[in-house]
């Protein structure tokens, strides 16, 4: 067919302008999270590690960070805002960090040693103007030995711990650097009529959260609590390899799995966390990609050891671990889980040689329960606090209901207290003795196992009992405490791994958990999102992705 010259010219111009418009179309990535609210944006996120994943790492940097660039090996700690670090040879409570020069916060102010000291003091120094009690729980509990920070020069800072702590450089991945200048600006805008120091700081942090400033690859552009967070690329980001190719990222809280799946299939979002297992075939059939990878992650019941707890009898703890049909649960989840036989699995350097072998053996479980005095006619009542969704919680309602049915066969009467995820996470730091536990003698909070403190120490160290850290059940054992002290003060990696293997074996043999599953971090993502690396980590790096 021939077109008139004017028509041909019009068509050519239309196609040219269309191609130009397409080339310059804004690249927007829309993500549906499992959280019921936008994780806090002020620099120390809540909502568990989903907060770190979506409002921490994209907007902020820390002194050290996880390498998220590889899918075929476990993530390792790498330099971030610190170029290097070393513990003092003579005094192992002191660490010196050399900082990265030339880094700017989103507001244009400089990152330096003063900013590090300021950010440490925001969670440790109650006399500091910027001290924020609301950020302490999600920060100090993850690095309980950190005590102070001191400026050596503009690009050097000294951190001091309460005791030698070889875990510190790992734990610092959780201390995100917020802009002191931006906070000071928000403080100056607080009405003079507000005279209370604490209230002024609180209002300044609230204003900062709505107009945040970090050093990360994305900057906040719009924030509507409980509805959406919009981030735009930071063209001036200091690391060219992580300078974003995506123009905008939109975060949406959708805690219900079927709602997230429907949003993906209808084109409302491009990415969902934890898709509904029974929809995986439909999702793949529509051209979406399912990404998953084994993670350093445990989905357990953490047990109470307070007086009167039904879990004080080791036979009961063993029976519960032997009564869970993990292969059937894996099938329920479409294969997207690992079967847990401890915090880490055989082949891991911390595995050790536990004598208690966790497996599905209901006959052995029933025998133990009978010895403990229970039967079908006289079941043991246990109460577990659980959530309906949340970061790393996988599919908590069907998984817990599955366990409830398994355990019924082994003479357990399992009752649930279902609460909102962030409330459950907060209660985790308050402990089983607190009224917030509602009489529960177990809690179902999934946890990271990528470093010694997160994997083991915070749950079984007597010194980690609430409110210090996450020893929710107040477990205490002198032999365990002694192993922790040795491991914490051992700075040679192989020697430390050997001690951690002994610690893990001891923990499995004591069974302060019912170990159930390891997550594989399933997420469904549109095929138009390119460069997705699903690391062996709770986290993922949006900054290195692109879109068609």
N, C-alpha and C positions, 0 to 999 in steps of 0.2 A: 504494500500500500504506500502511495506517495502522499506526503503532506504538503500543503501550500508553504511557501517560504516563511511567511509570518507565523504559521502554525508550528513549523519546524523550529523556528527560533524560540517561540514561546515554550515549546516542549523542552528544548535544550536548556533554556534558562531555568525552567521549573526543576528539571532533574539536577542541574548544577547546584541551585540553591537548596534543594532537598538534601543532596549529598553533603553540602556544607553544614546545613543545620544538623544533620545526623552526626557529622564529625564533631560538632561542638555541643551536642546534646549533653546535658548534665548527667553524669553517671551516678545514680542513686542506688545504694544497697539498703534494703529494708529487712530487718532482722526481728523475728519473734522470739523473745526470751521465755524461759519457764518462770521467771520471777513474777510476783504479783504486783510489783511496783518497780519503777526505775531505780536501780541501785544508786546509792548516794554518790553525788558528783563532786564533793568538796575535797577529794584527794584520798580519803580512806573509805573505800566502798563498803557497803553492807551486802546483804543477800549472798553471803558465802563467796565462793570463788567465781560465781557468775558476775559478781560485782567487779572483781579484779579483771575478768575477761572482757567486760563491755564498757565499764566507765573508768577502770584503772589503767590498764595497759594502753588503750587507744589515746587517752588524753594526757597521761602522766608518764613519767619515767621514775626509776628508782636507782639507787647506787649500783645495785647488781640486778640482773634479770635472767630469765630463763631463755635459752636458745630454742626458738620455736620454728626454726627453718628446716628441720629434718623430720621425716616421717618414719624412718627405718631404725632409729636409735633413741634411747631415753634422753629427754631434755637435760641439759647441763647448765649450771650457772655460768654466766658470762658477764664481762664488764658492760655497764650501761652508763650512768652518769659518773661513775668512778672508772678511771682508766686502769687502776691497779689498787691492791690493798695487801697489807701484811700485818701479822700480829707481832708485837714487840717481843724480841727474843728473851729479854730479861723479865718482863712483866706481861704475862699473857692475858691480862685483863684490858690491855690497851691495843687498839688497832689504828693504823694510819691508812687513810684513803686519799689517793691522788685523784683529783677531779678533772673532768673533761672541760677544756677551755672552749670559749666561744658559743656556749649554749644559751639560748634566750627563752624566757617564758613567753607564753602567748601574748601577754600584755607588753612585751618588748623589754622588760627588765632582765638583768643578767642573773644567770645561775652561778652561784659561787659557794664558798665555805659558809658565809653568813646564812645563806638560804638553807643549807643542810642543818646547821645548828638550830635555826628557827623551826624547821620541820620536826626535828627530834623533840624540841621543847614543847611543840603544840600538843604532844601526847604524854610527856614525862614531867614537865615542870609546871606544877600547879600555880606558881607565882608568875608565870609568863603571861603577858597580855593576851596572847593568842591561844592559850591552853583551852582545849575543847574536850570536856569529859565524854561527849558523845563519840569521839574518835578513839578513845583509849581502848575500849573493849576489843575492837577489831584490829588493833595494832599492838598494844603492849602484850596481849596474851599470845601473840605470835613471835615475840622476841623478849621474853620476860627477864633476861639478864641485862639488857641494855639499860644503862644508867645515865649517861651524859654524852654530850658532844662539845668539842672545843676547836675553835679555829686556830690553825697553825699559821697559814697564810691564805691568800685569796683562793688558792687552788688545792689546799691541803687541809684535811680535818682529822681530828683524833676522836675516836669513839671509845668509851670505857664501859666495861661490863662489870657486874657484881662479882663474878667469878670467871675463871678461864672458861671460854665457851667456843669450841671449834665449829659450832653450828651458825655463828653470827652472820657470816657473809651470805649464807643461804637464806636466813630469815629476813635479811634486809630487802629481799625482793618484794616484801609486803609494805615497805615504807615509801609511799609515793610523795614526790616533791611538788608541793603547791607553791604558788608565787606569794612571797611575803609582801611585795609591793601592791599586788592586787588586793590582798586582804587588808592592808593598811588603808587603802583607798575606800574600801567598804566600811571599815571602822570609822573613818573620818566622817562618813555620811550618816552614821547613827545619830539621832537627835540628841542634843546636849541635855535634854530633860531626862534621858536615861543615864543615870549616874552609877549604877551598880556595875562593877568591873566585869563580873561574870555574865551579866545580861548583855552588856555591850559586846562582849566577845561572841556570845551566842547569836546576836542579831547580825554581826559582821560575817560570821560563818554562813548564816542562812542566805545573806546577800551574795556571798562568794559562790555558794552552791548553784545559784541561779545565773551566775556570770563567771564561770570557773576559768582558771588560768593555770595550766601546767606547762610542761615542755614537750608533750607527746606529739605524735604524728597527726592527730586530729584535734580540732578546736571546737568548743561548744558554740552552737549557733541558735538553738532553741531548746527550751526545757519546760515541759508541762508535767508536773508530778502525777504519777499513776497513769499517764497517757502516752508520752513520747519524749524521747531525747533525740535531738538532731545534732550531728557533728559534721564539720566541714574540714577539708584537708588543710594541713599546715604546710604551705609551700616552702616555708623557711626551715623545715625540720632539719636538725643537725646531721642525721644519718641518711645519705643519699639512697642507700639500699632500701630504706623503709619510708621514703618520701612517697606519700600516697598517690595512686593513680585513680582512685575512686574519689569523686568530688564530694559526695555526701553520704553519710551513714545515718539511718533512722532506726532507733531502737524502740520496740514496742513490747510491753509486758502482756503476755498471754499464758497464764499459768496452767490452763487446761489443755491436755494433749490433743484432744479431738478438735478443739478450737484452733490450735496452732496448725494442725494438719489441714483443716478446711481453709484457713487463710492462705496457706501455700498453694493448694490446689486451685483456688479461685483467683490467684494472681495478686492478692493483696500484699504478699511479702515474697522475698526471694530466698529466704533462709529461715529454717526453724530448728531450734534445739529440741532434742528428744522427741522425735515424731512418734505418733501412736503406732505400736508394733503391728497391729492388725491392718494397718494401711500401707505398709512398706511396699507391697507389690503394686498397689495403685500408684503410689508416689513414683516408683521407678518406671512404671508404665507410661506415666505422663512426661517422662524425659528428665525428671529431676535426678540428681546424683546423691547417693547416700554415702557419707563419709564416716568412718569409724576406725578406731585404733585402740589397742589395749592401753589403759591409763594407769598411772600410779594412784590408785583409788580403792577405797574400801566402802562397801555398803553393808553396815552391820547393825546389830543392836548393841549398844553400850550399856553395861549392866551396873546396877547400884550395889554398893557394899556398905550402905548405912545400916545401923542396927535394925533388925526386923525384916530386912530384904529377903525375899525367897531365893535369891541368887547366891547367898552366902555358902550354900552347900555346893561343893565342886561337882558332885554327881549330877545335880540339876543343870549346871552350866554345860557339862559334857553332853548330857542327854539332849539339850536343846540344839547343840551343834551337830549331833548325829541324826537328828530327826528331820533336817531340812533336805528336801529332794532338789538339789541344785541343778542337776541336768534337766529336770522337768521345768524348773523356773526359767532356765535358759531357753527352752523351747517356747515357753509362754512369751518371752521377749523377742522372739524372732531370731534367736541366736546372738543377740547384741548384748552379751555379758560374759564375764569370765567367772568360773566357779572358784570361790574363795576357800582356801584351806589354811588361811592365816592372813596376816597383814601383807606379807610378800610371799611369792610362790617359789617352788623349787627352781634352782638355777640363779636366784638372786643372791648377791653377796651377803645379805643380811638374813638369809633364811635360817641357817643353823640346822640343828637336828632335834626338833621337838619330839617327845615321846608320844604325845597325844596326836593321833592321826585323824584329822577332820574328814569325814566322808558321810555318805548316806547309809545309815545302818539303824533303821527303826527298831529292830529286835534288841540291839545293844542298848538303845536309848530307853526302851520300855523296861529292860532289866535294871538299869540304873535308877529309873524313877520308882520302880517297885522297891528297890533297896532303900530309897529315900523316904518311903512311906506313902507313895501316891499310887492311884489306880484310876480306872475309868469311872468307878463309883466315887472316888475321892481325888478329883483333879487338883492341880496346883494353879491357883489364880495368879496371873502376872498382868501388869498394866504397862503399856508402852506408849510414850508420846511420839506421834508421827506427824508428817505434813502431807498435804495433798499434792504438792509440787515442790520445785526448788532446785537450786544449783546442785548437780551431782546426785540428786535424789532419785534419778532414773524415773521409774513408774511406781511411786511409793504406795499408792493405794492397792493396785492389784498384787504387787509383790508382798505387801504385808498381809493381805487377805489370804494369799497362797500359803504363807508361813503359818497363819492362824489355823488353817485346815490341817497342814502337816503336823503341827504341834498338838492338835486335839487328839490325834491318834496316839500320841505319846504321853497322854494324861496331863496336858497343859490346858488351862482355860485362859485364853489370851483376850484381853480387853484393850481397846485403843482410846487414846485421847488425841483426836485429830485437831491440830491447830495450824495457823498460818506459818509458812516457812520461816519468815524472818523472826517471828516470835519464838519458834522452836530453836532457831539458831542463837538467839539472845539467851534463852533459857539454858542452853548448853553451857554457857559460861557462868551461869548462876549456880547450877548444881542441883543434885537430887534432894538435898535437904531443904531447899527453898519452896515456899508455897506455890511458886509458879510451876513446879513439877506436877501439881494436881494429884499427888499420891502415886505417880508413876515410878516404877522400879527399873525401867529401861527407857532408853531414848534412841531414836532412829535418825541419826545425823551422819551422812556420808562424809568421808574425810580424805584428804590428800596423803599420799604415802611416799612423796618424792624426796623427802629429806628426813633425817633421824628424828628431829624434834616433832615435825608434823605427823610422822608415821607412828611413833611409839611414845616418846618421852612425855608429851603433854597429857597423855591419858593415864599413865601409870606411875609417874613420879609423885611421891607424897607432897613435894613442894609445889606441884602444879594443880593442887586442889583449888576449887573456886574461892575467891574470884581471880586468882592468878592466871589460870589457864583452863584447859578443857578436861581435867580429871573429874568429869561430871559425877561419877559414881563414888568418889572418895576412896578409890583403891589405894592400898598402902602395903608395901612389902619391903622389908629392909634389904633383902638380897637384890631385888629389882633396883632399888635406890642406889645401891653400891655399884651395880653395873652401869647405871646411867652416869654416875659421877666419874667413873673411869673413862667412859666413852666421850663424855663432854670435854674432858681435859686431855684427850689424846688427839694430837694434831697430825700425826702420820696416818694417811688414809687407809692403808692395809691393816695396820694395828687397830684402828678405829672400827673398820668393817668386821674384824674378828670379834671384837667386843659387842658390836651391834647384833651379830649373829647369835651370840650367847643370850643377849637380851631378848631377841625375838623368840628364840626357842623357849625361854622361861615364860614369856607372855602367853604363848600358845598353850603351854602346859598348865598355866594358871587360868586361862580362858575367862578374862574379864569382858569378852565380847561374845556374841554369836556372830561369827563371820559368815557372810552370805554370798556376796557378789563383788566383782570388780567391774566398773563401768568401761565401756568402749567409746563413750562420748558420741553417740550417734547424732548426726545432724543431716538434714535434707536441704540441699542447696540447688538453686537454679543452674542449669548448664551454662548460662551466660556469664556466671561468675567464674573467672579464670584464676589460675595460680593458687588454688586452695591447697595448703599443706596442713594435713591433720596430724599434728605431732603426737607423740606419746606423752601427753600432758593434759592437765585440766584446761590449759589455755590454748589460744589460737591467735595468730597475728593477722588482723584484717589489713594492716598497712601495706602488706606486700601483694595483695590481691588486685585484680583488675576486672573490668566488665566489658562485654561486647557492646 
